[in-house]
Amino acid sequence: MKNIKWNLFTGVLFFTAGVFSQETISISKEEILQKVSEKNLQLQAADASYQAAKADYRQSNALFLPNVNVSYTGIVTTNPLMAFGSKLNQEILTQADFNPALLNNPDQTQNFATVIEVKQPLINVDGLLGRQAAKAKMDAFQLQTERTKEYLVLEVSKAYMQLQLAYKAVLVLEKANETAKGNLKLVENYFNNGMLQKTDVLNVQVRVNEITNQLQYAKSNVQNASDYLAFLLNEDTNGKVYVPAESLANEVTLEAVEVGLNANRKDIQAMEKSTEAYKKMFQSSKYGFLPRLNAFGNYQLYDSQFLGTQAKGYLLGAQLSWDVFDGYKNIGKTQKAKADFNKAKIETEHYKKQSLLEVTKTSRQLVDAENKVQLSQLAYEQSQEVFRIRQNRFAQGLEKTTDLLHAETQMAQKELEVLQAVFEYNFTKEYLQFLMK
């Protein structure tokens, strides 16, 4: 394990009201993670998808629970069959009702019927497999929601480091701006004493203007990083800018990371659950050719008066149904389900290989980032020494103005490169841990 350290411009990691006109809000990484878990829109959408899949699974409870229906019907008829049947249901038939004249031309008859009907599935193999498919789909969305949470933790970490980096870049450029202004003042004094030409003053003024422009861009990056954090938090940033409560780490720990693809990773499990759902749907479509057994029963109440319950009766039975041929519909459905299942298997295998490729690539990037941190730190230290030497020699009249400007520019650039290298290393390490989680 090795520790890389460097000296940066010290001071507080926020600016006075003179730097930013917006209201500044100090926020810690822990606070952001808490708010993201409660307010992030992407996470809410993922949870909504899971709730929809959960509702689909609950619908499959109909395979075990009875279907109960209650109806109340009232009719008035002179239809011979309906009139005779209504009296029969009401249990009020008399000998006189068998008179052919009354049978063929009955009087107006009223009938009010209350029917309580119950249907109970008994054997439905394809339905059971469909329920298992719905359960696998629900589990897949739950795993995907959990993976979304893990991704947002990574994204928050990245956004927070970007905000820290943006503030640190402003501090570096402010220091460079002060150095450039000091050089300008020194060059102007030399010019006023006739020791330098006007072109030397102009060159330094150009450098001051360049740094001022870079500083403005750096401040815009602070606002951009702050806006992105607000987006993750689903908050309005009008007139506000976030300030990280924690400073960008001045120390980076370089350590070995074991590389490998975790088969229990949430998104991979979600893909496998999705494949399982397609498999169950394929099996369900195959078993759709089997017969279904359902029980049914009803209880009837009849009367010639509204809300009357004079006559009562019940009916119990069972039905075995079998779709022998439905015009190739079931066959085509099965073929489609098989194709969807095969596609899901291929996509899952492809996703696993792609994920492994991403892990190995990121592990190499981590090694490159580690090397970049070391080299950029060394380059920054060397540029500091070069600037110190040239500044001393310039004060003695032994260096050109252009050489001093080049050394000063190089030192500021190398300091920014160190910050960027540390950011890249820290994020790459967290990303690799995310990929192997």
C-alpha positions in Angstrom: 0.0 0.0 0.0 1.4 3.4 -0.9 0.2 6.9 0.0 0.4 9.7 -2.5 0.3 13.2 -1.0 0.6 16.7 -2.4 0.4 20.3 -1.1 -2.6 22.2 -2.4 -3.7 25.7 -1.8 -5.1 25.5 1.8 -8.2 27.3 2.9 -11.9 26.7 3.3 -13.7 24.9 0.5 -16.2 27.6 -0.1 -16.3 31.2 -1.4 -17.7 34.4 0.0 -20.7 36.1 -1.4 -18.5 38.1 -3.6 -17.6 35.0 -5.6 -21.1 33.6 -6.2 -24.3 35.7 -6.1 -26.4 32.7 -5.4 -27.3 31.3 -2.0 -24.8 28.7 -1.0 -25.9 25.5 0.7 -23.4 23.3 2.5 -24.3 19.6 2.1 -22.5 16.4 3.0 -22.3 13.2 1.0 -24.4 11.4 3.7 -27.1 14.0 3.4 -27.2 13.6 -0.4 -27.5 9.8 -0.2 -30.4 10.1 2.2 -32.2 12.6 0.0 -31.6 10.6 -3.2 -33.1 7.5 -1.6 -36.2 9.5 -0.8 -36.6 11.9 -3.8 -34.7 10.6 -6.9 -37.0 10.3 -9.9 -35.1 7.4 -11.4 -35.5 5.4 -8.2 -39.2 6.3 -8.0 -39.7 5.0 -11.5 -37.9 1.8 -10.7 -40.0 1.3 -7.7 -43.2 2.0 -9.7 -42.2 -0.8 -12.1 -41.7 -3.2 -9.2 -45.1 -2.3 -7.8 -46.7 -2.9 -11.2 -45.1 -6.3 -11.4 -46.2 -7.0 -7.9 -49.7 -6.2 -8.8 -49.6 -8.5 -11.8 -48.4 -11.3 -9.4 -51.3 -10.6 -7.1 -53.7 -11.1 -9.9 -52.6 -14.7 -10.2 -54.2 -15.4 -6.8 -57.4 -15.9 -8.8 -56.0 -19.4 -9.5 -56.7 -20.4 -5.9 -59.4 -18.0 -4.7 -63.1 -18.2 -5.8 -64.8 -15.8 -8.1 -68.0 -14.6 -6.4 -70.6 -12.7 -8.3 -74.0 -11.3 -7.1 -76.7 -10.1 -9.5 -80.3 -8.9 -9.1 -82.5 -9.0 -12.2 -86.1 -7.8 -12.6 -88.2 -8.6 -15.7 -91.8 -8.2 -17.0 -92.8 -10.5 -19.8 -95.7 -12.0 -21.7 -93.4 -14.4 -23.5 -95.0 -17.9 -23.0 -91.8 -19.7 -22.1 -90.4 -16.9 -19.9 -93.7 -16.4 -18.1 -94.1 -20.2 -17.4 -90.4 -20.4 -16.3 -90.7 -17.4 -14.0 -93.7 -18.9 -12.2 -91.9 -22.2 -12.0 -88.9 -20.5 -10.4 -91.2 -18.6 -8.0 -92.9 -22.0 -7.1 -96.4 -20.6 -7.7 -97.6 -22.8 -10.5 -101.1 -24.2 -10.2 -103.1 -26.7 -12.2 -104.8 -23.8 -14.0 -101.5 -22.6 -15.4 -101.4 -25.7 -17.6 -104.4 -24.5 -19.5 -103.2 -24.4 -23.1 -104.9 -21.0 -23.6 -102.9 -19.5 -20.7 -99.7 -21.3 -21.8 -99.9 -19.9 -25.3 -101.1 -16.5 -24.3 -100.1 -15.8 -20.7 -100.9 -12.7 -18.7 -98.1 -10.2 -17.9 -95.7 -11.8 -15.4 -93.1 -10.2 -13.1 -90.0 -11.9 -11.9 -87.3 -10.7 -9.6 -84.2 -12.9 -9.2 -81.2 -12.7 -6.9 -78.4 -14.9 -7.9 -75.2 -15.5 -5.9 -72.7 -17.3 -8.2 -69.4 -18.9 -7.2 -66.7 -20.2 -9.5 -63.7 -22.1 -8.1 -60.7 -23.2 -10.2 -59.5 -26.7 -9.4 -56.9 -27.7 -11.9 -55.2 -25.2 -14.2 -51.7 -26.2 -15.0 -50.9 -23.4 -17.5 -52.3 -20.9 -15.0 -49.9 -22.2 -12.2 -46.9 -21.8 -14.5 -48.2 -18.3 -15.5 -48.2 -17.4 -11.8 -44.7 -18.6 -11.4 -43.7 -16.4 -14.4 -45.3 -13.4 -12.7 -43.4 -14.2 -9.5 -40.1 -14.3 -11.4 -40.9 -11.1 -13.2 -41.7 -9.4 -9.8 -38.4 -10.6 -8.4 -36.5 -9.3 -11.4 -38.0 -5.8 -11.0 -37.2 -5.9 -7.2 -33.6 -6.8 -8.0 -33.4 -4.2 -10.6 -34.7 -1.6 -8.2 -32.0 -2.6 -5.7 -29.3 -2.3 -8.4 -30.7 1.1 -9.3 -30.1 2.2 -5.7 -26.5 0.9 -5.9 -26.0 2.8 -9.1 -27.3 6.0 -7.6 -24.8 5.6 -4.7 -22.1 5.5 -7.3 -23.6 8.4 -9.3 -23.9 10.5 -6.1 -20.3 9.8 -5.2 -19.2 10.8 -8.7 -21.3 14.0 -8.7 -20.0 14.9 -5.2 -16.4 14.4 -6.2 -17.0 16.5 -9.3 -18.4 19.3 -7.1 -15.3 19.0 -4.8 -13.0 19.0 -7.9 -14.8 22.1 -9.3 -14.3 24.1 -6.1 -10.7 22.9 -5.8 -10.0 24.0 -9.4 -11.4 27.5 -8.6 -9.0 27.7 -5.7 -6.0 26.6 -7.8 -6.9 29.2 -10.5 -7.4 31.9 -7.9 -3.9 31.1 -6.6 -2.6 31.2 -10.2 -4.4 34.5 -10.7 -2.8 36.0 -7.7 0.6 34.7 -8.9 0.1 36.2 -12.4 -1.0 39.5 -11.0 2.1 39.6 -8.8 4.3 38.9 -11.8 2.4 41.6 -13.7 3.1 44.1 -11.0 6.8 43.1 -11.0 7.1 43.4 -14.8 5.4 46.8 -14.8 7.9 48.0 -12.2 10.7 46.8 -14.4 9.1 48.4 -17.4 8.7 51.7 -15.6 12.4 51.6 -14.7 13.3 50.9 -18.3 14.5 47.4 -17.7 11.9 45.6 -19.9 10.0 46.3 -23.1 6.3 47.0 -23.6 5.9 43.5 -25.2 6.9 41.9 -21.9 4.2 43.8 -20.1 1.6 42.8 -22.8 2.6 39.1 -22.6 2.0 39.1 -18.8 -1.3 40.9 -19.2 -2.4 38.3 -21.8 -1.5 35.6 -19.2 -3.6 37.4 -16.5 -6.5 37.6 -18.9 -6.2 33.9 -19.8 -6.3 32.9 -16.1 -9.3 35.2 -15.5 -11.1 33.5 -18.3 -10.2 30.1 -17.0 -11.4 31.1 -13.6 -14.8 32.1 -15.0 -15.1 28.7 -16.7 -14.1 27.0 -13.4 -16.9 28.9 -11.5 -19.4 27.9 -14.2 -18.3 24.3 -13.7 -19.1 24.7 -10.0 -22.6 25.7 -10.9 -22.9 22.9 -13.4 -21.8 20.3 -10.8 -24.2 21.8 -8.3 -27.1 21.7 -10.8 -26.4 18.0 -11.5 -26.5 17.2 -7.8 -29.9 19.1 -7.6 -31.1 17.0 -10.5 -30.2 13.8 -8.6 -32.0 15.1 -5.6 -35.0 16.3 -7.6 -34.7 19.8 -6.2 -34.9 23.3 -7.7 -31.6 25.2 -7.8 -32.9 28.7 -8.7 -30.6 31.1 -6.9 -28.8 28.3 -5.0 -25.5 26.5 -5.3 -24.2 23.6 -3.3 -21.0 23.6 -1.3 -19.5 20.2 -0.3 -19.1 19.9 3.5 -16.1 17.7 3.0 -13.0 18.8 1.2 -11.5 16.9 -1.7 -9.1 14.3 -0.2 -5.5 15.3 -0.2 -4.4 11.7 0.1 -5.1 8.8 -2.2 -4.6 5.2 -1.1 -3.3 2.9 -3.8 -4.2 -0.7 -3.1 -4.6 -4.0 -5.0 -8.2 -4.9 -5.9 -9.3 -8.4 -6.7 -10.9 -8.5 -10.1 -13.8 -10.8 -11.0 -17.4 -10.8 -12.0 -19.8 -11.5 -9.1 -22.5 -13.9 -10.3 -24.8 -12.6 -7.5 -24.7 -9.1 -8.7 -28.2 -7.6 -8.5 -28.6 -6.8 -12.2 -27.3 -10.2 -13.3 -29.7 -11.9 -11.0 -32.5 -9.7 -12.4 -31.6 -10.8 -15.9 -31.6 -14.5 -14.8 -35.0 -14.0 -13.1 -36.3 -12.4 -16.3 -35.1 -15.4 -18.3 -36.8 -17.7 -15.8 -40.1 -15.7 -16.3 -39.8 -16.3 -20.1 -39.2 -20.0 -19.5 -42.3 -20.3 -17.3 -44.3 -18.5 -19.9 -43.1 -20.9 -22.5 -44.0 -23.9 -20.3 -47.4 -22.3 -19.6 -48.2 -22.0 -23.3 -47.2 -25.6 -23.8 -49.5 -26.8 -21.0 -52.3 -24.6 -22.4 -53.3 -27.7 -24.4 -54.3 -29.6 -21.2 -57.8 -29.6 -20.0 -59.0 -27.3 -17.1 -61.2 -28.4 -14.2 -63.4 -25.8 -12.5 -66.2 -26.1 -10.0 -69.2 -23.8 -9.9 -72.3 -23.2 -7.9 -75.0 -20.6 -7.5 -77.9 -19.9 -5.1 -81.0 -18.3 -6.5 -83.8 -16.3 -4.9 -87.0 -15.6 -6.9 -90.2 -13.6 -6.3 -92.9 -11.7 -8.2 -92.4 -8.7 -5.8 -89.4 -6.4 -5.7 -86.8 -7.5 -3.2 -88.9 -10.6 -2.5 -87.2 -13.9 -1.6 -90.2 -16.4 -1.6 -88.6 -19.1 -3.7 -85.1 -20.5 -3.3 -82.8 -22.9 -5.0 -79.2 -23.9 -5.7 -77.0 -25.4 -8.4 -73.7 -27.2 -7.9 -71.4 -28.6 -10.6 -68.0 -29.1 -12.1 -66.8 -28.4 -15.6 -63.9 -30.1 -17.5 -63.0 -28.0 -20.6 -60.4 -28.7 -23.2 -59.5 -26.5 -26.2 -58.8 -29.2 -28.7 -58.1 -26.9 -31.6 -58.4 -23.1 -31.7 -57.3 -22.4 -35.3 -53.5 -22.6 -34.6 -53.7 -19.8 -32.0 -52.1 -21.9 -29.1 -49.5 -23.3 -31.4 -48.4 -19.9 -32.6 -48.5 -18.6 -29.0 -46.2 -21.5 -27.9 -43.8 -20.8 -30.8 -43.6 -17.1 -29.9 -43.0 -17.9 -26.2 -40.2 -20.3 -27.1 -38.6 -17.7 -29.3 -38.9 -15.1 -26.5 -37.3 -17.5 -24.0 -34.4 -18.3 -26.3 -33.9 -14.6 -26.9 -33.8 -13.9 -23.1 -31.2 -16.7 -22.6 -29.0 -15.2 -25.3 -29.4 -11.7 -23.9 -28.5 -12.8 -20.4 -25.4 -14.6 -21.6 -24.4 -11.6 -23.7 -24.9 -9.3 -20.7 -22.7 -11.5 -18.5 -19.9 -11.5 -21.0 -20.3 -7.7 -21.6 -20.2 -7.2 -17.8 -17.0 -9.3 -17.4 -15.4 -7.3 -20.3 -16.3 -4.0 -18.5 -14.8 -5.3 -15.2 -11.5 -6.3 -16.9 -11.3 -3.0 -18.8 -12.0 -0.9 -15.7 -9.4 -2.9 -13.7 -6.8 -1.9 -16.4 -8.1 1.7 -16.2 -7.5 1.7 -12.5 -3.9 0.7 -13.0 -3.5 3.4 -15.6 -5.1 5.9 -13.2 -2.7 4.9 -10.4 0.2 5.5 -12.7 -1.2 8.8 -13.8 -1.5 10.0 -10.2 2.1 9.2 -9.5 3.4 10.8 -12.6 1.2 13.9 -12.4 2.3 14.4 -8.8 5.9 14.1 -9.8 5.4 16.5 -12.7 3.7 19.0 -10.4 6.5 19.0 -7.9 9.0 19.4 -10.7 7.0 22.3 -12.2 7.0 24.0 -8.7 10.7 23.8 -8.5 11.1 25.1 -12.1 8.9 28.1 -11.4 10.7 28.9 -8.2 14.1 28.9 -10.0 12.9 30.9 -12.9 11.1 33.4 -10.7 14.4 34.0 -8.7 16.4 34.3 -11.8 13.9 36.7 -13.4 14.1 38.9 -10.3 17.9 39.0 -10.9 17.4 39.8 -14.6 18.7 36.4 -15.7 15.4 35.0 -17.3 13.1 36.2 -20.0 9.5 37.1 -19.3 8.3 34.4 -21.7 10.3 31.8 -19.7 8.7 32.9 -16.4 5.2 32.9 -17.9 5.7 29.4 -19.3 6.9 28.1 -16.0 4.0 29.7 -14.2 1.5 28.4 -16.7 3.0 24.9 -16.5 2.8 24.9 -12.7 -0.9 25.8 -12.6 -1.6 23.2 -15.4 0.2 20.5 -13.5 -1.6 21.2 -10.3 -5.0 20.9 -12.1 -3.8 17.7 -13.7 -3.0 16.3 -10.2 -6.6 17.1 -9.1 -8.0 15.5 -12.2 -5.8 12.4 -11.8 -6.9 11.9 -8.2 -10.6 12.3 -9.2 -10.2 9.8 -12.0 -8.5 7.3 -9.7 -11.0 7.6 -6.9 -14.0 7.3 -9.3 -12.5 4.4 -11.3 -11.9 2.5 -8.0 -15.5 3.1 -6.9 -16.8 2.1 -10.3 -14.8 -1.1 -10.3 -16.2 -1.9 -6.8 -19.7 -1.2 -8.2 -19.1 -3.6 -11.1 -18.0 -6.3 -8.7 -20.6 -5.7 -6.1 
